[in-house]
Amino acid sequence: MRRRALIGLLAVLPLMTCSVALPAAAVGPVTVPGPHAPVQRAAPALDVEVVVDGLDHPWDVAQAPDGTLLLDERAGGLTAVLPDGTVREVEADSADLFVLAETGLMGLVLDPAFEGNRRFYTCQGARDGGAADIEVIAWTVDDQWRTASRVADPLLGGIPVNESIGWHSGCRLRFDPTGALLVGTGDTVVGTTPQDLGSLAGKVLRIDAATGAPAPGNPFTGRSGADAHLWTYGHRNVQGLAVRPGSEQVYATEHGSFRDDEVTLLRPGGNGGWNPVGSGGYDESVPMTDPSLPDVMLPSWASGDPTIATSGSTFLVGSHWRDYEGLLLLGVLKGRGVLALRLADDGTLLEQFRLPELEGTYGRIRTVQQGADGALYVTTDNGGDADQLLRVTPR
């Protein structure tokens, strides 16, 4: 694999609801009218550096306390970027990896206690002699970032996958404020799965990261016909999960059909409102969020028609981001850039705009994730060994 580090130092240094469809492709602030509308702000200029190039569909990235960046690629492979800029392939067993279209090695997250236990998690397609599925696997990595070993294989399995076309597999991993592991899944292009409480497809799951069991307090525990791993249901294809700092709020970013990519403030037991059951079995003419369904969570933001394919998301933290502090950022695949949303405390959309420095310049953006050093790390998704890991900082 061809990978090249293009910056030399990544030391950990402080750098110190309503659904509204607006023109998300617009660059520059767009203020949403209403009682919460803010005064227009002066945007900080951003510096964008290429950390690594020669990647192929990198899916997720995380930064360890020592400053090392760990990233994965959809077709398989883990890469560590050490604080001195050294790029190192991390050896890992990927013999059972199932790769097809949108499915492969996807979500990645470090354990909150990583500094002590060296544990991290992946969400990936898997096939081991029988039918394929989506699995969450727990790993540990050695102190030199040379070898990753499976320690729970799988931690959670049995998440459905579409073995014919590989579409709508999710699969984002993030920890919630209680320490439970959240798993966003896709509906596998089967119309009945999102509203089926007995299926793990089209859901956000909440699990114990030590055992893979349902996390304590899950809303469907003990309910007949429901899987206790479920936290929310009624989703099409969850591509991003972001926890709002200083709160218990979790926002899901979801791919729409021909309309309405969505960002939704989740609540336990809530219904994302996707129910594509109709003529032909998978009816994409239905609304992304059908308000007539029970327990529906209305989105904070929706793209309208057409979609832009929003993906991985993160909140910006730290005064060094100045007027950008507190924004929810979304990677944009089809629309090629990064979308910024300013949300009120209750999740109401206040403002949206695209980051000019990333607009169209780097192609499709799969993931944005703030690192432990306060920088924003961005993975592109263009394929052909032409992808990059970017580091973005305010000037």
GULUMMAR-519379 format. One record per residue (C-alpha): residue in three letters; residue number from 1; x, y, z. Coordinates in steps of 0.5 Angstrom, whole numbers, plus 500, padded with zeros to 3 digits. Layout:
<atoms>
+------+------+-----+-----+-----+
| resn | resi |  c1 |  c2 |  c3 |
+------+------+-----+-----+-----+
|  ALA |  NUM |   X |   Y |   Z |
...
+------+------+-----+-----+-----+
</atoms>
This chain:
<atoms>
+------+------+-----+-----+-----+
| resn | resi |  c1 |  c2 |  c3 |
+------+------+-----+-----+-----+
|  MET |    1 | 500 | 500 | 500 |
|  ARG |    2 | 503 | 507 | 498 |
|  ARG |    3 | 502 | 512 | 504 |
|  ARG |    4 | 506 | 518 | 505 |
|  ALA |    5 | 507 | 523 | 511 |
|  LEU |    6 | 507 | 530 | 508 |
|  ILE |    7 | 507 | 534 | 515 |
|  GLY |    8 | 513 | 532 | 520 |
|  LEU |    9 | 510 | 533 | 527 |
|  LEU |   10 | 503 | 531 | 530 |
|  ALA |   11 | 505 | 533 | 537 |
|  VAL |   12 | 499 | 534 | 542 |
|  LEU |   13 | 499 | 541 | 543 |
|  PRO |   14 | 493 | 545 | 545 |
|  LEU |   15 | 491 | 550 | 539 |
|  MET |   16 | 488 | 554 | 544 |
|  THR |   17 | 426 | 542 | 533 |
|  CYS |   18 | 425 | 544 | 526 |
|  SER |   19 | 427 | 541 | 520 |
|  VAL |   20 | 429 | 546 | 515 |
|  ALA |   21 | 431 | 545 | 508 |
|  LEU |   22 | 436 | 551 | 506 |
|  PRO |   23 | 441 | 551 | 500 |
|  ALA |   24 | 447 | 547 | 503 |
|  ALA |   25 | 452 | 548 | 498 |
|  ALA |   26 | 452 | 555 | 499 |
|  VAL |   27 | 459 | 558 | 502 |
|  GLY |   28 | 459 | 563 | 507 |
|  PRO |   29 | 454 | 563 | 513 |
|  VAL |   30 | 446 | 562 | 512 |
|  THR |   31 | 442 | 565 | 518 |
|  VAL |   32 | 436 | 561 | 519 |
|  PRO |   33 | 430 | 566 | 521 |
|  GLY |   34 | 427 | 566 | 527 |
|  PRO |   35 | 427 | 568 | 535 |
|  HIS |   36 | 434 | 564 | 535 |
|  ALA |   37 | 437 | 567 | 529 |
|  PRO |   38 | 444 | 569 | 531 |
|  VAL |   39 | 448 | 576 | 529 |
|  GLN |   40 | 453 | 574 | 523 |
|  ARG |   41 | 460 | 572 | 525 |
|  ALA |   42 | 467 | 573 | 522 |
|  ALA |   43 | 469 | 566 | 520 |
|  PRO |   44 | 477 | 565 | 522 |
|  ALA |   45 | 481 | 563 | 516 |
|  LEU |   46 | 483 | 556 | 516 |
|  ASP |   47 | 490 | 552 | 515 |
|  VAL |   48 | 489 | 545 | 511 |
|  GLU |   49 | 495 | 541 | 511 |
|  VAL |   50 | 496 | 534 | 508 |
|  VAL |   51 | 498 | 529 | 513 |
|  VAL |   52 | 498 | 523 | 509 |
|  ASP |   53 | 496 | 521 | 502 |
|  GLY |   54 | 496 | 515 | 498 |
|  LEU |   55 | 490 | 512 | 502 |
|  ASP |   56 | 484 | 509 | 499 |
|  HIS |   57 | 477 | 510 | 502 |
|  PRO |   58 | 480 | 512 | 509 |
|  TRP |   59 | 473 | 511 | 513 |
|  ASP |   60 | 475 | 513 | 520 |
|  VAL |   61 | 480 | 517 | 524 |
|  ALA |   62 | 482 | 517 | 532 |
|  GLN |   63 | 487 | 520 | 536 |
|  ALA |   64 | 491 | 517 | 542 |
|  PRO |   65 | 493 | 521 | 548 |
|  ASP |   66 | 500 | 521 | 545 |
|  GLY |   67 | 498 | 524 | 539 |
|  THR |   68 | 498 | 518 | 534 |
|  LEU |   69 | 493 | 518 | 529 |
|  LEU |   70 | 490 | 511 | 528 |
|  LEU |   71 | 486 | 510 | 521 |
|  ASP |   72 | 482 | 505 | 517 |
|  GLU |   73 | 481 | 504 | 510 |
|  ARG |   74 | 475 | 501 | 507 |
|  ALA |   75 | 478 | 495 | 503 |
|  GLY |   76 | 482 | 493 | 509 |
|  GLY |   77 | 488 | 496 | 513 |
|  LEU |   78 | 490 | 500 | 519 |
|  THR |   79 | 495 | 506 | 519 |
|  ALA |   80 | 498 | 509 | 525 |
|  VAL |   81 | 501 | 516 | 524 |
|  LEU |   82 | 506 | 517 | 530 |
|  PRO |   83 | 507 | 524 | 533 |
|  ASP |   84 | 514 | 525 | 529 |
|  GLY |   85 | 510 | 524 | 522 |
|  THR |   86 | 512 | 517 | 521 |
|  VAL |   87 | 507 | 513 | 518 |
|  ARG |   88 | 506 | 506 | 520 |
|  GLU |   89 | 502 | 500 | 517 |
|  VAL |   90 | 499 | 496 | 523 |
|  GLU |   91 | 499 | 489 | 522 |
|  ALA |   92 | 492 | 486 | 524 |
|  ASP |   93 | 488 | 480 | 522 |
|  SER |   94 | 483 | 482 | 516 |
|  ALA |   95 | 482 | 475 | 513 |
|  ASP |   96 | 474 | 475 | 515 |
|  LEU |   97 | 473 | 482 | 512 |
|  PHE |   98 | 467 | 482 | 507 |
|  VAL |   99 | 468 | 488 | 502 |
|  LEU |  100 | 463 | 490 | 497 |
|  ALA |  101 | 461 | 497 | 495 |
|  GLU |  102 | 459 | 501 | 501 |
|  THR |  103 | 461 | 495 | 506 |
|  GLY |  104 | 468 | 494 | 509 |
|  LEU |  105 | 472 | 496 | 514 |
|  MET |  106 | 468 | 502 | 517 |
|  GLY |  107 | 467 | 505 | 524 |
|  LEU |  108 | 473 | 506 | 528 |
|  VAL |  109 | 474 | 509 | 535 |
|  LEU |  110 | 478 | 508 | 541 |
|  ASP |  111 | 476 | 506 | 548 |
|  PRO |  112 | 475 | 512 | 553 |
|  ALA |  113 | 481 | 508 | 557 |
|  PHE |  114 | 485 | 507 | 552 |
|  GLU |  115 | 491 | 510 | 555 |
|  GLY |  116 | 491 | 504 | 560 |
|  ASN |  117 | 488 | 499 | 556 |
|  ARG |  118 | 490 | 500 | 549 |
|  ARG |  119 | 483 | 498 | 547 |
|  PHE |  120 | 480 | 500 | 540 |
|  TYR |  121 | 474 | 498 | 536 |
|  THR |  122 | 472 | 497 | 529 |
|  CYS |  123 | 465 | 496 | 525 |
|  GLN |  124 | 466 | 492 | 519 |
|  GLY |  125 | 463 | 487 | 514 |
|  ALA |  126 | 465 | 480 | 516 |
|  ARG |  127 | 464 | 473 | 513 |
|  ASP |  128 | 467 | 467 | 517 |
|  GLY |  129 | 465 | 461 | 513 |
|  GLY |  130 | 458 | 462 | 513 |
|  ALA |  131 | 453 | 468 | 511 |
|  ALA |  132 | 456 | 475 | 512 |
|  ASP |  133 | 454 | 480 | 517 |
|  ILE |  134 | 456 | 487 | 520 |
|  GLU |  135 | 460 | 486 | 527 |
|  VAL |  136 | 463 | 490 | 532 |
|  ILE |  137 | 470 | 487 | 534 |
|  ALA |  138 | 475 | 489 | 540 |
|  TRP |  139 | 482 | 490 | 539 |
|  THR |  140 | 488 | 492 | 543 |
|  VAL |  141 | 495 | 495 | 540 |
|  ASP |  142 | 502 | 494 | 542 |
|  ASP |  143 | 505 | 500 | 545 |
|  GLN |  144 | 509 | 501 | 538 |
|  TRP |  145 | 503 | 501 | 534 |
|  ARG |  146 | 506 | 495 | 530 |
|  THR |  147 | 501 | 490 | 531 |
|  ALA |  148 | 493 | 490 | 533 |
|  SER |  149 | 490 | 483 | 536 |
|  ARG |  150 | 483 | 481 | 537 |
|  VAL |  151 | 480 | 481 | 544 |
|  ALA |  152 | 473 | 480 | 543 |
|  ASP |  153 | 471 | 477 | 536 |
|  PRO |  154 | 466 | 479 | 535 |
|  LEU |  155 | 464 | 484 | 541 |
|  LEU |  156 | 457 | 484 | 537 |
|  GLY |  157 | 455 | 480 | 531 |
|  GLY |  158 | 449 | 479 | 527 |
|  ILE |  159 | 448 | 486 | 525 |
|  PRO |  160 | 445 | 485 | 518 |
|  VAL |  161 | 448 | 486 | 511 |
|  ASN |  162 | 446 | 486 | 504 |
|  GLU |  163 | 450 | 481 | 501 |
|  SER |  164 | 448 | 482 | 494 |
|  ILE |  165 | 450 | 489 | 493 |
|  GLY |  166 | 453 | 492 | 500 |
|  TRP |  167 | 449 | 498 | 501 |
|  HIS |  168 | 446 | 501 | 507 |
|  SER |  169 | 451 | 498 | 512 |
|  GLY |  170 | 452 | 504 | 517 |
|  CYS |  171 | 457 | 503 | 521 |
|  ARG |  172 | 459 | 509 | 525 |
|  LEU |  173 | 462 | 508 | 533 |
|  ARG |  174 | 462 | 513 | 538 |
|  PHE |  175 | 462 | 513 | 546 |
|  ASP |  176 | 456 | 516 | 549 |
|  PRO |  177 | 457 | 520 | 556 |
|  THR |  178 | 455 | 514 | 560 |
|  GLY |  179 | 461 | 510 | 557 |
|  ALA |  180 | 456 | 506 | 553 |
|  LEU |  181 | 458 | 504 | 546 |
|  LEU |  182 | 454 | 507 | 540 |
|  VAL |  183 | 453 | 503 | 534 |
|  GLY |  184 | 450 | 506 | 528 |
|  THR |  185 | 447 | 501 | 523 |
|  GLY |  186 | 444 | 501 | 516 |
|  ASP |  187 | 437 | 498 | 513 |
|  THR |  188 | 441 | 494 | 508 |
|  VAL |  189 | 435 | 496 | 503 |
|  VAL |  190 | 430 | 492 | 506 |
|  GLY |  191 | 424 | 496 | 507 |
|  THR |  192 | 421 | 492 | 513 |
|  THR |  193 | 428 | 493 | 518 |
|  PRO |  194 | 428 | 500 | 520 |
|  GLN |  195 | 421 | 499 | 524 |
|  ASP |  196 | 422 | 492 | 526 |
|  LEU |  197 | 424 | 492 | 533 |
|  GLY |  198 | 427 | 485 | 533 |
|  SER |  199 | 432 | 487 | 527 |
|  LEU |  200 | 439 | 490 | 529 |
|  ALA |  201 | 439 | 494 | 522 |
|  GLY |  202 | 436 | 501 | 521 |
|  LYS |  203 | 438 | 503 | 528 |
|  VAL |  204 | 443 | 506 | 533 |
|  LEU |  205 | 445 | 501 | 538 |
|  ARG |  206 | 448 | 502 | 545 |
|  ILE |  207 | 452 | 496 | 548 |
|  ASP |  208 | 457 | 495 | 554 |
|  ALA |  209 | 464 | 496 | 551 |
|  ALA |  210 | 467 | 490 | 555 |
|  THR |  211 | 462 | 485 | 554 |
|  GLY |  212 | 457 | 487 | 548 |
|  ALA |  213 | 451 | 486 | 552 |
|  PRO |  214 | 446 | 491 | 552 |
|  ALA |  215 | 448 | 497 | 556 |
|  PRO |  216 | 444 | 498 | 562 |
|  GLY |  217 | 438 | 503 | 561 |
|  ASN |  218 | 437 | 501 | 554 |
|  PRO |  219 | 429 | 503 | 553 |
|  PHE |  220 | 427 | 496 | 550 |
|  THR |  221 | 430 | 492 | 555 |
|  GLY |  222 | 425 | 487 | 557 |
|  ARG |  223 | 420 | 489 | 551 |
|  SER |  224 | 417 | 483 | 548 |
|  GLY |  225 | 419 | 482 | 541 |
|  ALA |  226 | 424 | 488 | 541 |
|  ASP |  227 | 432 | 487 | 541 |
|  ALA |  228 | 435 | 490 | 548 |
|  HIS |  229 | 441 | 493 | 544 |
|  LEU |  230 | 437 | 498 | 541 |
|  TRP |  231 | 437 | 505 | 543 |
|  THR |  232 | 433 | 508 | 537 |
|  TYR |  233 | 430 | 506 | 531 |
|  GLY |  234 | 427 | 508 | 524 |
|  HIS |  235 | 433 | 510 | 521 |
|  ARG |  236 | 436 | 509 | 513 |
|  ASN |  237 | 443 | 509 | 514 |
|  VAL |  238 | 447 | 512 | 520 |
|  GLN |  239 | 453 | 515 | 517 |
|  GLY |  240 | 455 | 520 | 523 |
|  LEU |  241 | 454 | 520 | 531 |
|  ALA |  242 | 457 | 526 | 535 |
|  VAL |  243 | 456 | 527 | 542 |
|  ARG |  244 | 455 | 535 | 544 |
|  PRO |  245 | 460 | 537 | 549 |
|  GLY |  246 | 458 | 539 | 556 |
|  SER |  247 | 451 | 535 | 554 |
|  GLU |  248 | 448 | 528 | 554 |
|  GLN |  249 | 446 | 530 | 547 |
|  VAL |  250 | 447 | 525 | 541 |
|  TYR |  251 | 446 | 527 | 534 |
|  ALA |  252 | 446 | 522 | 528 |
|  THR |  253 | 447 | 524 | 521 |
|  GLU |  254 | 444 | 520 | 516 |
|  HIS |  255 | 443 | 519 | 508 |
|  GLY |  256 | 437 | 520 | 505 |
|  SER |  257 | 434 | 517 | 499 |
|  PHE |  258 | 433 | 522 | 493 |
|  ARG |  259 | 432 | 528 | 498 |
|  ASP |  260 | 433 | 529 | 506 |
|  ASP |  261 | 440 | 527 | 508 |
|  GLU |  262 | 438 | 529 | 516 |
|  VAL |  263 | 441 | 531 | 522 |
|  THR |  264 | 437 | 529 | 528 |
|  LEU |  265 | 438 | 530 | 536 |
|  LEU |  266 | 437 | 522 | 538 |
|  ARG |  267 | 433 | 521 | 544 |
|  PRO |  268 | 432 | 514 | 548 |
|  GLY |  269 | 427 | 510 | 544 |
|  GLY |  270 | 426 | 515 | 539 |
|  ASN |  271 | 424 | 513 | 532 |
|  GLY |  272 | 427 | 516 | 526 |
|  GLY |  273 | 421 | 516 | 522 |
|  TRP |  274 | 424 | 512 | 516 |
|  ASN |  275 | 419 | 506 | 513 |
|  PRO |  276 | 420 | 505 | 506 |
|  VAL |  277 | 415 | 499 | 505 |
|  GLY |  278 | 410 | 500 | 499 |
|  SER |  279 | 410 | 498 | 492 |
|  GLY |  280 | 416 | 494 | 490 |
|  GLY |  281 | 418 | 492 | 497 |
|  TYR |  282 | 423 | 498 | 498 |
|  ASP |  283 | 419 | 505 | 497 |
|  GLU |  284 | 424 | 511 | 497 |
|  SER |  285 | 418 | 515 | 495 |
|  VAL |  286 | 416 | 516 | 502 |
|  PRO |  287 | 418 | 521 | 507 |
|  MET |  288 | 425 | 520 | 510 |
|  THR |  289 | 421 | 522 | 517 |
|  ASP |  290 | 414 | 520 | 517 |
|  PRO |  291 | 411 | 524 | 523 |
|  SER |  292 | 405 | 520 | 523 |
|  LEU |  293 | 409 | 514 | 526 |
|  PRO |  294 | 410 | 513 | 533 |
|  ASP |  295 | 415 | 516 | 537 |
|  VAL |  296 | 418 | 520 | 531 |
|  MET |  297 | 424 | 525 | 532 |
|  LEU |  298 | 424 | 531 | 528 |
|  PRO |  299 | 430 | 532 | 524 |
|  SER |  300 | 434 | 539 | 526 |
|  TRP |  301 | 437 | 539 | 519 |
|  ALA |  302 | 435 | 536 | 512 |
|  SER |  303 | 438 | 537 | 506 |
|  GLY |  304 | 432 | 538 | 502 |
|  ASP |  305 | 432 | 535 | 494 |
|  PRO |  306 | 437 | 534 | 492 |
|  THR |  307 | 441 | 530 | 497 |
|  ILE |  308 | 449 | 532 | 498 |
|  ALA |  309 | 451 | 525 | 502 |
|  THR |  310 | 453 | 528 | 509 |
|  SER |  311 | 457 | 523 | 513 |
|  GLY |  312 | 462 | 523 | 519 |
|  SER |  313 | 461 | 529 | 524 |
|  THR |  314 | 464 | 532 | 530 |
|  PHE |  315 | 463 | 538 | 534 |
|  LEU |  316 | 468 | 543 | 535 |
|  VAL |  317 | 471 | 545 | 542 |
|  GLY |  318 | 476 | 550 | 544 |
|  SER |  319 | 476 | 557 | 544 |
|  HIS |  320 | 482 | 557 | 539 |
|  TRP |  321 | 476 | 556 | 534 |
|  ARG |  322 | 473 | 563 | 536 |
|  ASP |  323 | 467 | 564 | 532 |
|  TYR |  324 | 467 | 556 | 530 |
|  GLU |  325 | 467 | 554 | 537 |
|  GLY |  326 | 461 | 549 | 538 |
|  LEU |  327 | 459 | 548 | 531 |
|  LEU |  328 | 457 | 541 | 528 |
|  LEU |  329 | 461 | 539 | 522 |
|  LEU |  330 | 459 | 534 | 517 |
|  GLY |  331 | 463 | 531 | 512 |
|  VAL |  332 | 460 | 531 | 505 |
|  LEU |  333 | 461 | 526 | 500 |
|  LYS |  334 | 457 | 528 | 494 |
|  GLY |  335 | 457 | 535 | 495 |
|  ARG |  336 | 464 | 535 | 496 |
|  GLY |  337 | 466 | 539 | 502 |
|  VAL |  338 | 464 | 540 | 510 |
|  LEU |  339 | 458 | 543 | 512 |
|  ALA |  340 | 457 | 547 | 519 |
|  LEU |  341 | 451 | 547 | 523 |
|  ARG |  342 | 450 | 552 | 529 |
|  LEU |  343 | 445 | 549 | 533 |
|  ALA |  344 | 441 | 552 | 539 |
|  ASP |  345 | 441 | 548 | 546 |
|  ASP |  346 | 435 | 544 | 544 |
|  GLY |  347 | 437 | 542 | 537 |
|  THR |  348 | 434 | 548 | 533 |
|  LEU |  349 | 438 | 550 | 527 |
|  LEU |  350 | 440 | 557 | 527 |
|  GLU |  351 | 445 | 557 | 522 |
|  GLN |  352 | 449 | 553 | 516 |
|  PHE |  353 | 454 | 554 | 511 |
|  ARG |  354 | 460 | 551 | 508 |
|  LEU |  355 | 467 | 551 | 510 |
|  PRO |  356 | 470 | 555 | 504 |
|  GLU |  357 | 477 | 552 | 505 |
|  LEU |  358 | 475 | 545 | 504 |
|  GLU |  359 | 469 | 547 | 499 |
|  GLY |  360 | 471 | 542 | 493 |
|  THR |  361 | 478 | 542 | 493 |
|  TYR |  362 | 479 | 535 | 496 |
|  GLY |  363 | 473 | 532 | 493 |
|  ARG |  364 | 469 | 527 | 497 |
|  ILE |  365 | 469 | 528 | 505 |
|  ARG |  366 | 468 | 521 | 509 |
|  THR |  367 | 469 | 523 | 516 |
|  VAL |  368 | 471 | 530 | 520 |
|  GLN |  369 | 473 | 528 | 527 |
|  GLN |  370 | 476 | 533 | 532 |
|  GLY |  371 | 483 | 530 | 535 |
|  ALA |  372 | 485 | 530 | 542 |
|  ASP |  373 | 490 | 536 | 540 |
|  GLY |  374 | 484 | 540 | 538 |
|  ALA |  375 | 485 | 540 | 531 |
|  LEU |  376 | 480 | 538 | 526 |
|  TYR |  377 | 482 | 531 | 522 |
|  VAL |  378 | 479 | 530 | 515 |
|  THR |  379 | 479 | 523 | 511 |
|  THR |  380 | 477 | 524 | 503 |
|  ASP |  381 | 473 | 519 | 500 |
|  ASN |  382 | 475 | 519 | 492 |
|  GLY |  383 | 479 | 512 | 491 |
|  GLY |  384 | 484 | 510 | 487 |
|  ASP |  385 | 490 | 511 | 492 |
|  ALA |  386 | 488 | 518 | 491 |
|  ASP |  387 | 485 | 519 | 498 |
|  GLN |  388 | 488 | 524 | 504 |
|  LEU |  389 | 488 | 525 | 511 |
|  LEU |  390 | 488 | 532 | 512 |
|  ARG |  391 | 489 | 537 | 519 |
|  VAL |  392 | 485 | 543 | 519 |
|  THR |  393 | 487 | 549 | 524 |
|  PRO |  394 | 484 | 556 | 525 |
|  ARG |  395 | 489 | 561 | 523 |
+------+------+-----+-----+-----+
</atoms>
